[in-house]
């Protein structure tokens, strides 16, 4: 999931450089959402991993 967030961030950077602001804004929003979901899932798996032992 982190991979997809980085891919959308790169797409947003390239689109921003080329002047496609609508596409860049959408890609940044998607990248932010995916990054937050990744962090939440990472923390959940970290906490559940510690409790199982």
N, C-alpha and C positions, 0 to 999 in steps of 0.2 A: 504494500500500500504506500509505503514511503517512496518507492520507485515512481509510482504514478504521480505523487505530489511533486516530485522533482521534475518529471517530464512536463507537467502542466506549467510549472514555473519557468522552465526553459522556453516553452511555447509562448508564454506571456512576454518574456524578455525579447524574443525575436520579433513577435508581433508589435511590441512597443517600439522597437528600434525602426521597424519598417513603416510605422504610422497607423497600424490597424488598432485603434484604441478600443473599439468595441470587443474585438476578439481578445485583446490583451486583458481587458477588465474581467471578462468571463473566465478566462484561464486562471487569472489570479484568484478569483473567488473559489473556483473549483480546487485549486491547489491549497488554499487555506482550509477549506472544509476537509479535504483528505488528510491534511497534516494534523488537524485537531482529532479526527477519528483515529488516526494512527497513534497519537499520544495517549488517548483514552484506552485503546485496546492494549497498548504496551503496559500501561499502569495496571490495568485489570489482570493481565497475565503475570505481571511481576508480583502482585499481591496474592493471587491465587497460587502461584508457585511456591511462595514462602509458607503458606498455610498448610499445604499438603504434606510437608515433611515433618 
